Amino acid sequence: MKNKRILFIALVAALFSGMLPFAAQAQDNEGSSGLSISPTRRELVVEPGKADVVDISLKNVSGIDITAQAFINDFEATDTGEPRIIVDPNQQSPASIRNFLIGVEDIPLKKDEKKEFKIPVQVPADAAPGAYYGIIRYAAIPAGRDAPDDGQVALTASVGTLVLIEVPGDITEQIQIRAIRALNNDKFGSFFLTPPNKAAIEIKNNGNSFSKPFGRVGITDITGKEVYSYEMNSTDPRGNILPASTRVFTDDLQNIKTPGRYTITANIAHGDGSEVLTHSATFWYMPLWILAMIAAALLGIVGVAYVIYRRRFRGKSKKRR
């Protein structure tokens, strides 16, 4: 029995000692990838045949010496405005900035080192007017290790600067308000038992360049009294909608307290603000206790009607007898 215990303890000790190098390596990996970058977005207007630069500040916050491996990626728009990065190097967007950027290279960084540098932008003379966009991305690779290729970099933590370039010329500015919705806990509808806490405005950019819609949104009750208002897309800088894309601008709602019908009215402008689009949508807020009272009242009316009917029916029956 004693020999079995000794054998069991030895096996556990061997297993634990075998896991120590793995645990140490896991901790090293967790701390081996870390960068901070600024700015996170850069917007340029560059005429065909002209040049500009993208200023970038990159800092190593990983705790070890690294190489910041550089990538230029295209991205797609999501309805929240967050970019969906395209990591497949064989998939290139017609609006790609890859051919515009010069000298994008890996940056060696010692522990806690910060470097500021410029990436030249050269727009071809034959570039068509409109919007071009992409992301300059850096992945932290520990010094002395092989860097992953384009297909593997999606698995590596990275930071990036979104680069939005407008080439002037025949620019079309046109937006469309596709929908206005009230939401409660991210679920939209037109009838709510609890007050909705957000408003979502879906806008499509039908132009060929970036669009930054803005405007006032007001919420009125059934009497026409305004109970709340806010400015949509009021951040600095304002959020963009990419060409041929749709974006949903979601903001908080307040003061929906009294049961009844409410109307959300949005007056949205874009570009120089000369064109304002107006769109509205309604929703109902009816708490459960109101519905219970209405149901009780209806049942009461039905009950009274039934009693009156029965009395009259009995009265007619007695007369016939």
N, C-alpha and C positions, 0 to 999 in steps of 0.2 A: 504493500500500500504506500509505504514511504517512498519507494523508488518511482512509483507512478506520479506522485506529487512533484518530485524533483524533475522528472521528465516534462511534466506539464509547464512548470515554471520556466524551464529552459527554453521550451518552444515559444512561450509568450515573450520572453526576453529577446529571443532571436527575431521574432516578427516585429517587435517594437523597434529594435535597433535597425532593422531593414527599412522601416518607414521613415527614420529620421532624415536621411539624405533627400528623400522625396519631399518631405515637409519643408526642409530648408530651401529646396529648389523652387517650390510653389511660392514661398514667401518672397524669394528673389524675383520671380516672374511678376508677382503682383506689384512690386515696387520698381520694376524696370521699364515701365512705360508711362511717361507723363510729360506733357507739354502744355504751355499756355500760349495763346496767340491773340494778337490784336492788330487791326480791327477784325471783327467777325464778318463785316460786310463793307464792301467798297463799291461805290457807284461812280461811273465815269461816262462822260459824253466825249467821244472822239470821232472826228470827221474822217472820211475815207482818205487814206494816204498819210494821216497824221499819227503822232505818237503821244504816249503819256506813261505814267508809272503807277504801280501798286506798292505802297509802303507797307511793310510787314514788320512786326516786332514779335520775336519768338523767344520763349524762355524755357529752359530745361528745369522742370520741377520733379523729376523722377528720383533724384537722390544719387544717381550714378552718371558716369559719362555715357553719352549717347550720340547717335547720328540721327538727325531728323530727316527721314526719307521723304522726298517730295513726290507728289502725284498731282496731275491735273485731271479732274473728273467732271463729266457732264452731270446734270441732275434734272429731275422731273419735278413738276409742281404737285403738291398735295392740297386738298381743300382747306387745310389748316394753315397753309403758308410755309410749312416746314419742307425743306428740300428732301427729295428721295434720290440719294446718290446712285449713279450708274457706275458700278465698279468694273463692268465688262469692258476691256480696252477695245474690243472689236465693235462695240456699239457706240456710234458717235451721232450726237444730235446735230440737226441743221443749224442750230443756234449756238454751237460750241465755240468756246474761246481758245481752244487748243492752239489754233494757228495764229492767234493774236499775241500770245505770251512768249517772251524770249528769255532764255537763261534761267529757267526754273530748275534748280539743282538741290542736291542733298546738303544739309547744313550740319557740320559737326558742332556739338555743344558739350562743354564740360559740365560737371555738376554745378547747378544753380547759375549757369552762364546765360546771359541774355544777349541776343544779337538783333540789330535793326538793319534792314536791307531793303533794296528797291528791286522790283521785277518790272522790266520794261514791257510796255504794251505797244504794239505796232499794228494798226488796222490797215489791211490791204487797200489799195486804191480802188479796187473793183468791188469792195464789200457793199452788199445791198443795204439800204437804210432799214433800221429796225433794231430789235433787241437781241443781244448775245449774252450768254451767261454760262457760268461754270464755277467750280470751287478749286482753289489751290489748297491741297491737303498735305499734312505732315504727320508721319507715324514715327514714334520714338523707338529706335532699334538700339539695344545695348551695344556699346563699342566692342568691336571684335567679333560680333555675331553676323551671320549672313542675313541680309535683308530679304523679306518675302517678296514674291513677284506680284504683279497686278492682280492675279486671280486669288492670292491668299491675303492680300492686304485688307480685305473686308473683315477679316477676323481679328485685326489689330486695332487697338484703340488709337484714335487720331484726332487732330484738331484741324480747323480749316477756315479760310476766308472766302466768303461768297463774293464773286466778282460779277457785277452787272454793268454791261457796256451798251450804251445806246449810240448807234451810228446815225447822225442826223440825215435828213433828206425828206423823202415823201413819207411822212409819219401819219398814220391813221390812229385817231383816238376815239374809241367807242366802247362803252360798257353797257351791260344789261343786268338789271336787278331780277334775278330769277326766282327768288323766294324770300319770304320773311317768316320766321318761325319762333314761337315761344317754346322754351324747354324747361323741364323740371328734372334735375339730376341727369342731364344729357339725353333725356327722352322728350321728343317733341310731340305736340298734339294740338288740338283745338278745344279740348275740354279737360279741366284740371280739378282734382279734389283738394290739392294743396297748391299754394301760390307758385307759379313758375318763377324761376330765379335767374333765367338767362334769356337773351334774345339773340337769334342767329340770322344774319343777312347774307344771302348767297349772291355773289356778283360774278359775272363772267366778263372777261376782257376780250372783246372782239377786234381789237386793234392789232397793230404789228409791232408795238413797243410796250414798255412797262407802263402799268397804270397804278395810280395811288389814289383810289377813291376816298372821299371824306364827306362828312355831313352830319346833320343833326337828326336824332331819332327821338320821337316823343311818344309817350304812352298815355292814352286818355281813357277815362271810364265811360260808362254808358250815358252819362249826362254831358259828355264832351269836355269834362274838366281834365286838364293834364295832371297826372299824378307823378310822373317821372320823365326825365329826359337825359340824354348823354350824347357826346360827340363820338362818332364812329371813326376808327382808325386815326386816333389823335396822338399816337406815339411819335417820337422824334428820333430817327426819321420814320415816316409813315411806311406801313407795309405795302409791298408790291403785289400785283397780280401779273403773272407772266402772260405773254400773248397766247391766245386760244386756250386759256386755262380758266378755271373757276376757283374762287376762294370764298370761304365762309368766315365772316367776321363775327365773333361771339363776344358779347358783353353782358355784364350783370344787370339784372332787373331788380328794382326795389319798389316798395310802397304798394304792392298788389295785396290789399287787405280786405276791401269790401267785396262781397260776392257780386257777380254780375259779368257783363260783357266788357271787354277791353279791346282797344284798337292800337296797334303799333304802326306808326307812320314814319317812314324814312325819306328824308330829302337829301339825296346823294349827288355830289358834284365830283368832277375829276378834271385833270389837266389844269387849265387856268381858272376853272370854276365858272365859266360862262354858261355851261349847260348843267341843269339840275334835274335829276330824275326823281319822281315821287312814286312811292309804292307803299301799300298798306296791307295789313292782315289783321284778323280778329281772333280772339280766343275767349273762352268762358272760364271763370273761376267759380266753382260751386262746391263749397265744403260739404262733407258728409252730413253734418247736422242740418244744413239747409235742405238737402235732398230728403232727409228723414222727415223734416217738417212738411215738405211738399207732399211726400208719400202719405203722411198721416192725414193731411188736409184732403187729399184726393179720396182716401179711404173713408174719411168722415162724410164727404159729399156723396159718395156712392152709397154709404150706409143710410144717410138721410133720404136719398132718392128712393132707396129700396123700401124704407119704412112708409114713405108717402104712397108709393105704388101699392104696397100691400094693403094699406088702409082703404084706398080708393077701390081696389079690387074687391075687398071684402064688403065694402058698402054697396057696390053694384050687385054683388051676389045676394045680399040680403033683400034688396029691393025686388029682385027677380023672384025670390021665394014668396 
